[in-house]
Amino acid sequence: MSTHIAAKKGQIARSILLPGDPLRAKFIAENFLEGAECYNEVRGMLGFTGKYKGIPVSVQGTGMGQPSLSIYVTELFKDYDVENAIRVGTCGAVSADIELRDTIIVNSACSDSSLLNQRFGNMHFAPTSDFNMVRAADKIASQMKIRYCVGSVASSDFFYDINDNWKTWASYGVKGIEMESAELLTLAAQYKRHAMAIMTVSDHILKGGATTAEERQTSFTNMMKLALDTIAEINS
């Protein structure tokens, strides 16, 4: 029995999208999924299951930060047998070749989180996206003719970076800063599941500029469609 997800066995699909914002989960369900039904409202963290191109797909809010995501993804992998998971979230760009609202297909995630240290101690684990998922997403994004890149992000415990650590990440080629992807990819490795992340640039730390809260909830449809089409591709 899951502690934070109220779904019954069979109500959650094998493939799932994971936005941090539960209202983004609701938007995806209402605008992209056929016959979507809500299976979770615990703590306001909405979850839905419907069909996309005839394939069962769920979408579950995870909250902000790696500890919050870790709770939901652990339960999804352990209690509901989810096999394929794609985080659909936002990030702050730290690369000069990226613009506001661009899409980043995440192939790896650095992190400053103590979650990794508690697992691995002095060892250094490299959280990495599933190659087949990244390959499918890259092909689909090219066909969509959207502005995108494939690269790494840094999952930080800080939203407000008091030490300007983003500058170090940027100097090593990191494309954006966010708060969740590294934990998702680490849990996928632990539970032998398939996972990746797709980001929309919601603000630009290097150049300046930001989107509104409403835009972050409802307007980043390239990322949403790309993630869903990736699910369809790997399930075909």
C-alpha positions in Angstrom: 0.0 0.0 0.0 1.4 3.3 -1.1 1.6 6.1 1.5 1.3 9.1 -0.8 -0.5 7.8 -3.8 -4.1 6.6 -3.4 -4.4 4.6 -6.7 -5.4 1.0 -6.7 -3.3 -1.6 -8.5 -3.9 -1.2 -12.3 -4.9 2.4 -12.2 -1.4 3.7 -13.1 0.0 3.0 -16.5 3.5 1.4 -17.1 4.5 4.7 -18.7 4.3 8.0 -16.9 5.1 11.7 -17.2 6.3 13.5 -14.0 5.8 17.2 -13.8 6.7 18.9 -10.5 3.6 21.0 -10.6 0.4 19.1 -10.0 -1.5 21.7 -12.0 0.8 20.9 -15.0 -0.2 17.3 -14.5 -3.9 18.4 -14.7 -3.2 20.5 -17.8 -1.5 17.5 -19.6 -4.3 15.2 -18.7 -7.0 17.5 -19.9 -5.4 18.6 -23.1 -3.5 15.5 -24.3 -4.9 12.4 -22.8 -8.1 10.7 -23.9 -10.5 9.5 -21.2 -8.2 10.8 -18.4 -9.3 9.9 -14.9 -7.9 11.2 -11.6 -6.4 8.5 -9.4 -4.7 10.7 -6.8 -5.5 13.8 -4.8 -3.5 13.1 -1.7 -1.8 16.3 -0.4 -3.0 18.0 -3.6 -0.5 16.0 -5.7 -2.7 15.2 -8.6 -2.3 12.1 -10.7 -4.2 11.0 -13.8 -4.3 8.1 -16.3 -5.7 8.2 -19.8 -4.6 7.2 -23.3 -2.3 8.9 -25.8 -2.4 7.5 -29.4 -4.1 4.5 -27.9 -1.4 3.8 -25.3 -2.1 4.0 -21.6 -0.2 6.9 -20.0 -0.3 8.4 -16.6 0.9 11.8 -15.4 1.8 12.4 -11.7 2.8 15.6 -9.9 6.0 15.1 -7.8 6.4 18.4 -6.0 9.6 20.5 -5.9 13.1 19.2 -5.1 14.7 15.7 -5.1 13.3 14.6 -1.7 9.7 15.2 -2.8 10.2 13.5 -6.2 12.0 10.6 -4.5 8.9 9.8 -2.4 6.5 9.6 -5.4 8.9 7.9 -7.8 9.9 5.3 -5.3 6.2 4.4 -4.7 5.5 4.4 -8.5 8.4 2.1 -9.2 8.0 -0.1 -6.1 4.3 -0.3 -5.6 2.8 0.4 -9.0 5.3 -1.3 -11.4 5.9 1.8 -13.5 8.5 0.9 -16.2 9.0 4.2 -18.2 9.2 7.6 -16.6 9.8 11.0 -18.1 10.2 14.1 -16.0 8.7 17.2 -17.8 9.9 20.2 -16.0 11.5 23.6 -16.2 15.0 24.8 -15.7 17.1 28.0 -15.6 19.5 28.1 -18.6 23.2 28.8 -17.9 24.4 28.3 -21.5 24.8 31.1 -24.0 23.6 29.0 -26.9 20.2 28.4 -25.3 17.2 30.8 -25.4 14.1 31.2 -23.2 11.5 28.6 -23.9 14.0 26.2 -25.6 13.7 22.5 -24.9 16.5 20.5 -23.4 16.6 16.7 -23.8 18.5 15.6 -20.7 21.1 12.9 -21.2 22.6 13.2 -17.7 22.2 15.1 -14.5 24.8 16.4 -12.1 23.8 17.2 -8.5 24.8 18.8 -5.2 22.2 16.8 -3.3 23.0 14.9 -0.1 20.7 12.1 -1.3 23.6 11.0 -3.6 26.1 11.3 -0.7 24.0 9.3 1.6 23.8 6.5 -0.9 27.3 6.4 -2.3 29.5 8.1 0.3 32.9 8.9 -1.3 31.9 7.2 -4.5 30.5 9.3 -7.4 27.4 8.0 -9.2 26.6 9.4 -12.7 22.8 9.7 -13.1 22.1 9.0 -16.8 19.0 9.0 -18.9 17.9 5.8 -20.8 19.7 5.9 -24.2 16.7 4.5 -26.2 14.4 7.2 -24.7 16.9 9.9 -25.5 17.4 8.6 -29.0 13.7 8.6 -29.6 13.2 12.0 -28.2 16.0 13.4 -30.3 14.5 12.0 -33.5 11.0 13.3 -32.6 12.3 16.8 -31.6 14.1 17.1 -34.9 10.9 16.1 -36.8 8.9 18.7 -34.7 11.4 21.4 -35.9 11.5 23.0 -32.5 14.5 24.7 -30.8 16.2 22.1 -28.7 19.4 20.6 -27.6 20.6 17.4 -25.9 22.8 17.9 -22.8 23.3 17.7 -19.1 21.5 19.6 -16.3 22.4 20.1 -12.7 19.8 19.1 -10.0 20.4 21.5 -7.1 18.9 21.6 -3.6 19.1 25.4 -3.9 16.4 27.3 -5.8 18.0 30.6 -4.8 21.7 29.9 -5.4 23.5 32.0 -2.7 27.0 30.9 -3.8 26.6 31.2 -7.6 27.4 27.5 -8.0 25.7 27.7 -11.4 28.9 29.3 -12.7 30.9 26.2 -12.0 28.3 23.9 -13.5 28.2 26.2 -16.6 32.0 26.1 -17.0 31.7 22.3 -17.4 29.1 22.5 -20.1 25.9 22.0 -18.1 22.9 23.5 -20.0 20.5 24.3 -17.2 19.8 24.2 -13.4 16.8 22.4 -12.0 15.9 20.5 -8.9 14.7 16.9 -9.6 16.2 15.0 -12.5 19.2 13.4 -10.8 17.1 11.6 -8.3 14.7 10.3 -10.9 17.6 8.9 -12.9 19.2 7.4 -9.8 16.0 5.7 -8.7 15.5 4.3 -12.3 19.0 2.8 -12.0 18.2 1.4 -8.5 14.9 -0.2 -9.6 16.1 -1.2 -13.2 13.6 1.1 -14.9 13.8 3.4 -17.9 13.8 7.2 -17.3 14.8 10.5 -18.8 14.0 14.2 -18.4 12.8 16.9 -20.8 13.1 20.5 -19.7 11.7 23.8 -20.9 13.9 26.9 -20.2 11.6 29.0 -18.0 14.2 31.6 -17.1 17.8 32.4 -18.2 20.2 32.8 -15.4 23.1 33.8 -17.7 21.2 36.2 -20.0 18.2 37.3 -17.9 14.6 36.9 -18.7 11.8 34.7 -17.2 8.4 33.3 -17.9 5.3 33.7 -15.7 3.9 31.0 -13.3 0.9 30.6 -15.6 3.1 30.0 -18.7 5.1 27.4 -16.7 1.8 25.5 -16.0 0.1 25.7 -19.3 2.2 26.9 -22.3 5.2 24.6 -22.5 3.4 22.3 -24.9 6.4 21.4 -27.1 7.9 19.6 -24.1 4.7 17.9 -23.2 4.0 16.6 -26.8 7.7 15.6 -27.2 7.5 13.5 -24.0 4.2 11.9 -25.0 5.4 11.1 -28.5 8.6 9.6 -27.0 6.4 7.3 -24.8 4.4 6.3 -27.9 7.6 5.6 -29.9 9.2 3.3 -27.3 5.9 1.5 -26.8 5.3 1.0 -30.6 
